[in-house]
Amino acid sequence: MKVLLPLVAGYLLGSISFAYIAGRLGRGIDIRTVGSRNAGSHNVMLEVGRLPGSIVAVLDFAKGAAPVLLARWLGLPPWAQVAGGVAAVLGHRFPLYLGLMGLGFRGGTGLGASLGALLALMPLETFVTLCILGLFYVIIFKSISSSSLVGLGTLALIAWWRGYPPVLILAPLLFLVLQGLFVLPTAIQMWQQTEDQQELILKKWLVDRQARI
């Protein structure tokens, strides 16, 4: 029964769409209808403002970390801690409260919640990964999607190098797979609508700041 507590708490916390709230309070908009249409901190930064986006990022990190820390406090093993983080990401993607309000069970990709969970699981290693992700975003890719791919993949390698148990080594890859599954529908839609698919790959996904999915 103790295992269910971080799972339920993770989903309920994850379902709080801070990006949606920021959009409504900041500009009176549904953040899911503008920009990348992703209910995440990056889209809030670009469509509402840097300060609201930064606040949303911190809150999304917190809601990903909270169920992990709860599971650890309850004395649960690492796999249960990871499961709590996954529940928060699923809540972010399929927000209960927006659904109950008749606004649809559609949230964001959950990168912030994923990084928050990983920060609680492996603080030092994830901090290093965040620095790497930021460098790749600013200097090379200029795309959150591509930078997170490199960052989470690097974190898995660091966890392996540090000798962590398999569940923690696989955790970044699990969150990466979830990111891919959540982004895939948008990616397919963009692919179908563009006339030059090669240009889409080279520009929109790798070096175009406007490709903020």
Backbone as CSV, one residue per row, in Angstrom:
resi,resn,N_x,N_y,N_z,CA_x,CA_y,CA_z,C_x,C_y,C_z
1,MET,0.827,-1.208,0.000,0.000,0.000,0.000,0.863,1.260,0.000
2,LYS,2.043,1.201,0.634,2.907,2.375,0.670,3.364,2.773,-0.723
3,VAL,3.496,1.789,-1.618,3.947,2.074,-2.976,2.925,2.941,-3.709
4,LEU,1.644,2.746,-3.405,0.597,3.501,-4.093,0.619,4.984,-3.737
5,LEU,1.105,5.306,-2.538,1.058,6.695,-2.080,1.860,7.637,-2.988
6,PRO,3.148,7.342,-3.273,3.871,8.246,-4.184,3.331,8.227,-5.605
7,LEU,2.726,7.111,-6.018,2.145,7.053,-7.356,0.940,7.985,-7.468
8,VAL,0.040,7.897,-6.488,-1.149,8.744,-6.496,-0.757,10.209,-6.307
9,ALA,0.139,10.440,-5.333,0.580,11.811,-5.078,1.285,12.385,-6.302
10,GLY,2.108,11.558,-6.966,2.817,12.014,-8.149,1.864,12.423,-9.261
11,TYR,0.851,11.600,-9.503,-0.096,11.930,-10.568,-0.902,13.183,-10.240
12,LEU,-1.347,13.291,-8.988,-2.156,14.459,-8.600,-1.326,15.744,-8.646
13,LEU,-0.069,15.663,-8.193,0.801,16.837,-8.265,1.132,17.176,-9.717
14,GLY,1.436,16.138,-10.483,1.766,16.355,-11.886,0.625,16.960,-12.666
15,SER,-0.594,16.708,-12.229,-1.767,17.206,-12.934,-1.980,18.710,-12.761
16,ILE,-1.253,19.317,-11.826,-1.355,20.772,-11.665,-0.583,21.417,-12.809
17,SER,-1.288,21.984,-13.761,-0.648,22.571,-14.947,-0.268,24.022,-14.668
18,PHE,0.940,24.208,-14.143,1.399,25.555,-13.832,1.551,26.394,-15.106
19,ALA,1.878,25.750,-16.210,1.995,26.471,-17.476,0.640,27.028,-17.902
20,TYR,-0.395,26.226,-17.746,-1.745,26.695,-18.093,-2.141,27.871,-17.202
21,ILE,-1.864,27.746,-15.916,-2.196,28.815,-14.965,-1.442,30.092,-15.328
22,ALA,-0.159,29.961,-15.660,0.653,31.130,-16.010,0.124,31.809,-17.269
23,GLY,-0.298,31.019,-18.233,-0.853,31.586,-19.455,-2.123,32.365,-19.194
24,ARG,-2.980,31.802,-18.350,-4.241,32.471,-18.039,-4.004,33.755,-17.235
25,LEU,-3.120,33.686,-16.234,-2.887,34.847,-15.389,-2.061,35.911,-16.107
26,GLY,-1.092,35.451,-16.921,-0.186,36.402,-17.552,-0.741,37.094,-18.769
27,ARG,-1.438,36.338,-19.623,-1.930,36.936,-20.871,-3.388,36.599,-21.175
28,GLY,-4.012,35.856,-20.288,-5.395,35.472,-20.527,-5.557,34.496,-21.670
29,ILE,-4.538,33.630,-21.875,-4.551,32.687,-22.987,-4.444,31.263,-22.471
30,ASP,-4.835,30.342,-23.325,-4.582,28.920,-23.081,-3.243,28.616,-23.738
31,ILE,-2.230,28.367,-22.936,-0.875,28.184,-23.458,-0.810,27.020,-24.448
32,ARG,-1.791,26.149,-24.407,-1.816,24.994,-25.302,-2.290,25.346,-26.709
33,THR,-2.630,26.614,-26.918,-3.122,27.033,-28.235,-2.177,28.006,-28.923
34,VAL,-1.047,28.323,-28.297,-0.112,29.285,-28.889,1.290,28.680,-28.927
35,GLY,2.137,29.263,-29.786,3.514,28.792,-29.867,3.598,27.335,-30.259
36,SER,4.300,26.592,-29.442,4.442,25.156,-29.691,3.214,24.372,-29.249
37,ARG,2.286,25.065,-28.564,1.073,24.437,-28.005,1.416,23.391,-26.948
38,ASN,2.580,23.547,-26.357,3.016,22.654,-25.282,2.849,23.363,-23.944
39,ALA,2.191,22.716,-23.012,1.984,23.294,-21.683,3.220,23.057,-20.834
40,GLY,4.290,23.772,-21.201,5.551,23.633,-20.499,6.199,24.983,-20.264
41,SER,7.243,24.997,-19.446,7.877,26.255,-19.051,8.541,26.965,-20.225
42,HIS,9.096,26.219,-21.172,9.772,26.844,-22.302,8.786,27.634,-23.152
43,ASN,7.641,27.058,-23.406,6.632,27.756,-24.184,6.119,28.977,-23.428
44,VAL,6.005,28.875,-22.105,5.583,30.016,-21.293,6.614,31.137,-21.383
45,MET,7.903,30.780,-21.325,8.947,31.802,-21.440,8.821,32.583,-22.740
46,LEU,8.552,31.879,-23.828,8.520,32.510,-25.141,7.209,33.237,-25.425
47,GLU,6.117,32.768,-24.841,4.813,33.342,-25.156,4.264,34.267,-24.074
48,VAL,4.709,34.088,-22.835,4.198,34.912,-21.730,5.297,35.806,-21.166
49,GLY,6.466,35.248,-20.931,7.567,36.032,-20.384,8.569,35.144,-19.678
50,ARG,9.788,35.653,-19.544,10.850,34.855,-18.924,10.607,34.584,-17.450
51,LEU,10.138,35.603,-16.734,9.903,35.408,-15.304,8.810,34.375,-15.048
52,PRO,7.631,34.492,-15.678,6.619,33.443,-15.482,7.118,32.073,-15.910
53,GLY,7.872,32.039,-17.028,8.395,30.763,-17.489,9.372,30.157,-16.509
54,SER,10.202,30.990,-15.898,11.172,30.501,-14.913,10.471,29.960,-13.672
55,ILE,9.425,30.663,-13.251,8.650,30.202,-12.086,7.995,28.858,-12.395
56,VAL,7.427,28.735,-13.590,6.800,27.472,-13.999,7.843,26.353,-14.027
57,ALA,9.048,26.649,-14.511,10.100,25.637,-14.567,10.423,25.112,-13.174
58,VAL,10.575,26.032,-12.208,10.879,25.620,-10.825,9.752,24.764,-10.254
59,LEU,8.524,25.172,-10.491,7.372,24.426,-9.966,7.247,23.057,-10.634
60,ASP,7.528,22.990,-11.939,7.481,21.696,-12.630,8.579,20.771,-12.112
61,PHE,9.760,21.324,-11.855,10.835,20.532,-11.251,10.376,19.989,-9.901
62,ALA,9.753,20.863,-9.117,9.341,20.480,-7.761,8.316,19.355,-7.774
63,LYS,7.348,19.438,-8.700,6.307,18.407,-8.704,6.844,17.080,-9.224
64,GLY,7.942,17.093,-9.966,8.581,15.843,-10.357,9.415,15.252,-9.234
65,ALA,10.033,16.130,-8.446,10.903,15.673,-7.356,10.109,15.198,-6.138
66,ALA,8.957,15.809,-5.876,8.204,15.542,-4.648,7.842,14.072,-4.454
67,PRO,7.256,13.374,-5.454,6.915,11.962,-5.221,8.138,11.073,-5.049
68,VAL,9.251,11.453,-5.676,10.496,10.692,-5.488,10.954,10.811,-4.045
69,LEU,10.960,12.029,-3.532,11.377,12.244,-2.147,10.405,11.598,-1.166
70,LEU,9.115,11.611,-1.502,8.128,10.955,-0.651,8.384,9.459,-0.578
71,ALA,8.650,8.848,-1.730,8.928,7.412,-1.764,10.180,7.081,-0.954
72,ARG,11.187,7.938,-1.066,12.420,7.708,-0.302,12.153,7.847,1.190
73,TRP,11.353,8.838,1.566,11.020,9.037,2.976,10.260,7.845,3.535
74,LEU,9.458,7.215,2.685,8.711,6.026,3.113,9.581,4.772,3.139
75,GLY,10.832,4.912,2.730,11.742,3.773,2.740,11.564,2.827,1.575
76,LEU,10.978,3.295,0.493,10.732,2.453,-0.674,11.988,2.341,-1.535
77,PRO,12.124,1.259,-2.277,13.327,1.037,-3.099,13.388,2.003,-4.278
78,PRO,14.546,2.068,-4.951,14.719,3.010,-6.071,13.678,2.872,-7.177
79,TRP,13.238,1.641,-7.476,12.270,1.484,-8.568,10.953,2.175,-8.232
80,ALA,10.576,2.166,-6.948,9.344,2.841,-6.529,9.518,4.357,-6.590
81,GLN,10.718,4.829,-6.310,10.995,6.254,-6.418,10.896,6.715,-7.874
82,VAL,11.462,5.910,-8.766,11.369,6.215,-10.195,9.909,6.198,-10.638
83,ALA,9.144,5.230,-10.154,7.728,5.127,-10.519,6.956,6.364,-10.081
84,GLY,7.306,6.901,-8.909,6.654,8.132,-8.459,6.927,9.286,-9.414
85,GLY,8.167,9.382,-9.905,8.507,10.406,-10.877,7.761,10.225,-12.179
86,VAL,7.660,8.983,-12.626,6.922,8.687,-13.860,5.455,9.088,-13.708
87,ALA,4.883,8.831,-12.533,3.487,9.206,-12.287,3.299,10.715,-12.407
88,ALA,4.286,11.481,-11.919,4.206,12.937,-12.026,4.251,13.383,-13.486
89,VAL,5.101,12.733,-14.277,5.202,13.062,-15.703,3.895,12.728,-16.422
90,LEU,3.301,11.599,-16.075,2.024,11.224,-16.689,0.921,12.203,-16.295
91,GLY,0.971,12.668,-15.047,0.006,13.668,-14.626,0.176,14.970,-15.393
92,HIS,1.429,15.331,-15.645,1.702,16.549,-16.417,1.175,16.411,-17.845
93,ARG,1.338,15.232,-18.408,0.895,15.010,-19.781,-0.620,14.880,-19.877
94,PHE,-1.226,14.210,-18.901,-2.678,13.996,-18.904,-3.261,14.582,-17.616
95,PRO,-3.357,15.914,-17.541,-3.760,16.577,-16.290,-5.201,16.312,-15.899
96,LEU,-5.369,15.764,-14.731,-6.693,15.411,-14.234,-7.583,16.635,-14.088
97,TYR,-7.035,17.705,-13.520,-7.870,18.849,-13.180,-8.398,19.567,-14.420
98,LEU,-7.568,19.708,-15.443,-8.041,20.328,-16.674,-9.120,19.459,-17.325
99,GLY,-8.934,18.163,-17.232,-9.930,17.252,-17.782,-11.263,17.366,-17.074
100,LEU,-11.209,17.448,-15.741,-12.441,17.569,-14.970,-13.142,18.904,-15.222
101,MET,-12.374,19.903,-15.625,-12.943,21.211,-15.941,-13.488,21.272,-17.362
102,GLY,-13.390,20.151,-18.084,-13.888,20.107,-19.447,-12.942,20.727,-20.455
103,LEU,-11.660,20.877,-20.082,-10.681,21.517,-20.957,-9.796,20.503,-21.672
104,GLY,-10.066,19.232,-21.466,-9.291,18.195,-22.142,-8.120,17.718,-21.306
105,PHE,-7.838,16.433,-21.400,-6.723,15.845,-20.665,-5.437,15.984,-21.489
106,ARG,-5.077,17.220,-21.819,-3.889,17.448,-22.642,-2.977,18.445,-21.963
107,GLY,-1.809,17.972,-21.586,-0.826,18.828,-20.945,0.431,18.941,-21.774
108,GLY,1.579,19.013,-21.098,2.853,19.160,-21.782,3.615,17.856,-21.852
109,THR,4.833,17.945,-22.374,5.644,16.738,-22.528,6.269,16.273,-21.220
110,GLY,6.357,17.166,-20.240,6.832,16.761,-18.927,8.334,16.737,-18.755
111,LEU,9.067,17.496,-19.581,10.527,17.510,-19.433,10.937,18.072,-18.081
112,GLY,10.287,19.157,-17.652,10.619,19.740,-16.361,10.379,18.773,-15.211
113,ALA,9.229,18.099,-15.235,8.932,17.117,-14.187,9.917,15.955,-14.228
114,SER,10.313,15.547,-15.434,11.294,14.464,-15.582,12.629,14.857,-14.967
115,LEU,13.089,16.062,-15.271,14.363,16.529,-14.728,14.279,16.706,-13.217
116,GLY,13.122,17.135,-12.725,12.947,17.252,-11.284,13.042,15.910,-10.586
117,ALA,12.417,14.895,-11.178,12.494,13.551,-10.609,13.935,13.040,-10.621
118,LEU,14.622,13.263,-11.726,16.017,12.812,-11.832,16.922,13.584,-10.882
119,LEU,16.599,14.852,-10.664,17.389,15.656,-9.721,17.257,15.108,-8.305
120,ALA,16.066,14.613,-7.972,15.867,14.003,-6.658,16.546,12.644,-6.569
121,LEU,16.593,11.917,-7.683,17.212,10.589,-7.699,18.731,10.664,-7.686
122,MET,19.287,11.551,-8.515,20.747,11.676,-8.661,21.100,13.158,-8.744
123,PRO,21.181,13.841,-7.605,21.328,15.305,-7.608,22.556,15.812,-8.360
124,LEU,23.725,15.338,-8.009,24.951,15.847,-8.613,25.006,15.542,-10.104
125,GLU,24.700,14.301,-10.452,24.776,13.884,-11.852,23.759,14.640,-12.715
126,THR,22.570,14.855,-12.171,21.552,15.574,-12.936,21.907,17.040,-13.078
127,PHE,22.528,17.617,-12.054,22.971,19.012,-12.149,23.985,19.169,-13.278
128,VAL,24.931,18.241,-13.367,25.905,18.259,-14.455,25.193,18.139,-15.797
129,THR,24.197,17.253,-15.847,23.430,17.058,-17.077,22.687,18.324,-17.483
130,LEU,22.130,19.037,-16.505,21.422,20.288,-16.800,22.377,21.314,-17.413
131,CYS,23.608,21.340,-16.915,24.606,22.243,-17.491,24.907,21.852,-18.936
132,ILE,25.048,20.552,-19.176,25.305,20.069,-20.535,24.134,20.388,-21.447
133,LEU,22.913,20.139,-20.954,21.713,20.425,-21.735,21.655,21.913,-22.099
134,GLY,21.965,22.768,-21.121,21.933,24.200,-21.375,22.956,24.635,-22.407
135,LEU,24.163,24.067,-22.333,25.206,24.406,-23.298,24.816,23.982,-24.712
136,PHE,24.289,22.782,-24.834,23.874,22.308,-26.150,22.739,23.160,-26.708
137,TYR,21.850,23.610,-25.809,20.728,24.438,-26.269,21.227,25.798,-26.771
138,VAL,22.110,26.422,-26.002,22.557,27.779,-26.330,23.532,27.797,-27.499
139,ILE,24.455,26.817,-27.531,25.553,26.879,-28.488,25.279,26.109,-29.772
140,ILE,24.651,24.930,-29.659,24.578,24.042,-30.821,23.157,23.919,-31.362
141,PHE,22.300,23.237,-30.642,21.002,22.860,-31.195,19.985,23.993,-31.205
142,LYS,19.961,24.777,-30.119,18.953,25.822,-29.969,17.539,25.236,-30.005
143,SER,17.433,23.976,-29.655,16.152,23.278,-29.626,16.086,22.452,-28.351
144,ILE,15.017,22.611,-27.586,14.867,21.873,-26.340,14.808,20.370,-26.598
145,SER,14.116,19.957,-27.648,13.958,18.534,-27.949,15.303,17.857,-28.178
146,SER,16.120,18.450,-29.041,17.417,17.861,-29.355,18.353,17.917,-28.156
147,SER,18.318,19.021,-27.414,19.188,19.164,-26.248,18.836,18.160,-25.158
148,SER,17.548,17.914,-24.953,17.138,16.944,-23.938,17.539,15.526,-24.332
149,LEU,17.534,15.241,-25.630,17.979,13.934,-26.106,19.425,13.688,-25.708
150,VAL,20.288,14.681,-25.949,21.696,14.563,-25.579,21.856,14.535,-24.065
151,GLY,21.130,15.426,-23.376,21.277,15.532,-21.936,20.878,14.270,-21.189
152,LEU,19.712,13.721,-21.490,19.249,12.523,-20.789,20.083,11.303,-21.166
153,GLY,20.521,11.240,-22.421,21.410,10.147,-22.816,22.730,10.215,-22.075
154,THR,23.241,11.420,-21.909,24.492,11.608,-21.161,24.322,11.222,-19.702
155,LEU,23.170,11.558,-19.124,22.927,11.218,-17.719,22.936,9.715,-17.511
156,ALA,22.376,8.961,-18.443,22.404,7.499,-18.333,23.847,6.988,-18.335
157,LEU,24.688,7.563,-19.182,26.100,7.170,-19.239,26.825,7.533,-17.941
158,ILE,26.521,8.713,-17.406,27.144,9.123,-16.144,26.726,8.192,-15.007
159,ALA,25.446,7.836,-14.969,24.953,6.924,-13.931,25.641,5.565,-14.037
160,TRP,25.833,5.093,-15.265,26.542,3.820,-15.465,27.986,3.936,-15.009
161,TRP,28.646,5.026,-15.368,30.046,5.246,-14.992,30.199,5.349,-13.483
162,ARG,29.196,5.913,-12.821,29.250,6.079,-11.366,28.885,4.801,-10.623
163,GLY,28.463,3.771,-11.341,28.155,2.503,-10.716,26.814,2.416,-10.034
164,TYR,25.856,3.187,-10.493,24.515,3.150,-9.912,23.803,1.856,-10.301
165,PRO,22.793,1.455,-9.529,22.020,0.252,-9.878,21.315,0.429,-11.215
166,PRO,21.004,-0.690,-11.885,20.405,-0.625,-13.226,19.162,0.251,-13.316
167,VAL,18.327,0.243,-12.271,17.082,1.023,-12.353,17.370,2.516,-12.493
168,LEU,18.438,2.999,-11.871,18.791,4.407,-11.980,19.497,4.710,-13.299
169,ILE,20.217,3.738,-13.819,20.847,3.918,-15.133,19.784,4.016,-16.221
170,LEU,18.749,3.208,-16.078,17.687,3.172,-17.082,16.672,4.305,-16.917
171,ALA,16.623,4.912,-15.731,15.630,5.951,-15.468,15.693,7.105,-16.473
172,PRO,16.880,7.677,-16.769,16.901,8.765,-17.765,16.399,8.318,-19.132
173,LEU,16.707,7.074,-19.499,16.257,6.558,-20.791,14.744,6.364,-20.796
174,LEU,14.189,5.954,-19.660,12.740,5.811,-19.553,12.050,7.160,-19.734
175,PHE,12.567,8.181,-19.057,11.986,9.513,-19.208,12.176,10.034,-20.632
176,LEU,13.292,9.664,-21.254,13.538,10.075,-22.632,12.537,9.430,-23.582
177,VAL,12.243,8.149,-23.347,11.247,7.459,-24.170,9.872,8.118,-24.007
178,LEU,9.528,8.473,-22.785,8.253,9.147,-22.551,8.198,10.471,-23.315
179,GLN,9.323,11.218,-23.294,9.372,12.464,-24.053,9.107,12.206,-25.530
180,GLY,9.757,11.163,-26.056,9.582,10.840,-27.465,8.148,10.474,-27.803
181,LEU,7.527,9.684,-26.950,6.140,9.277,-27.197,5.198,10.475,-27.164
182,PHE,5.461,11.422,-26.245,4.583,12.576,-26.119,4.782,13.566,-27.262
183,VAL,6.018,13.654,-27.766,6.322,14.591,-28.851,5.918,14.031,-30.209
184,LEU,5.880,12.705,-30.316,5.666,12.049,-31.610,4.429,12.546,-32.360
185,PRO,3.256,12.667,-31.731,2.085,13.143,-32.489,2.302,14.511,-33.127
186,THR,2.927,15.440,-32.374,3.211,16.765,-32.923,4.212,16.675,-34.057
187,ALA,5.220,15.820,-33.883,6.243,15.664,-34.918,5.633,15.125,-36.209
188,ILE,4.763,14.150,-36.096,4.122,13.577,-37.287,3.258,14.622,-37.980
189,GLN,2.542,15.414,-37.183,1.695,16.456,-37.758,2.535,17.487,-38.503
190,MET,3.668,17.888,-37.910,4.560,18.838,-38.571,5.123,18.236,-39.853
191,TRP,5.464,16.968,-39.813,6.022,16.278,-40.975,5.021,16.255,-42.135
192,GLN,3.781,15.978,-41.798,2.752,15.877,-42.830,2.424,17.238,-43.444
193,GLN,2.565,18.301,-42.666,2.161,19.622,-43.136,3.257,20.368,-43.892
194,THR,4.516,19.950,-43.727,5.604,20.660,-44.395,5.837,20.096,-45.794
195,GLU,6.296,20.958,-46.692,6.562,20.527,-48.061,7.956,19.929,-48.209
196,ASP,8.892,20.365,-47.383,10.272,19.888,-47.472,10.642,19.212,-46.160
197,GLN,10.525,17.884,-46.120,10.798,17.148,-44.882,12.261,17.260,-44.452
198,GLN,13.179,17.324,-45.415,14.587,17.449,-45.070,14.854,18.779,-44.366
199,GLU,14.228,19.836,-44.856,14.380,21.140,-44.216,13.811,21.102,-42.804
200,LEU,12.719,20.370,-42.610,12.114,20.251,-41.289,13.104,19.654,-40.300
201,ILE,13.801,18.598,-40.726,14.746,17.925,-39.838,15.937,18.834,-39.526
202,LEU,16.502,19.442,-40.563,17.729,20.213,-40.392,17.493,21.524,-39.648
203,LYS,16.363,22.161,-39.891,16.126,23.472,-39.305,15.207,23.431,-38.093
204,LYS,14.027,22.860,-38.273,13.038,22.922,-37.214,13.431,22.134,-35.976
205,TRP,14.137,21.016,-36.153,14.439,20.159,-35.016,15.819,20.405,-34.434
206,LEU,16.755,20.925,-35.254,18.125,21.030,-34.775,18.586,22.454,-34.466
207,VAL,18.269,23.409,-35.309,18.870,24.718,-35.133,17.875,25.862,-35.124
208,ASP,16.602,25.578,-35.087,15.597,26.635,-35.135,14.981,26.834,-33.755
209,ARG,15.146,28.019,-33.186,14.600,28.277,-31.854,13.076,28.215,-31.823
210,GLN,12.451,28.384,-32.976,11.005,28.368,-32.999,10.441,26.939,-32.927
211,ALA,11.314,25.930,-33.066,10.854,24.538,-32.984,10.794,24.106,-31.535
212,ARG,9.940,24.722,-30.790,9.929,24.514,-29.343,8.847,23.512,-28.954
213,ILE,9.004,22.292,-29.376,8.031,21.289,-28.987,8.546,20.485,-27.810
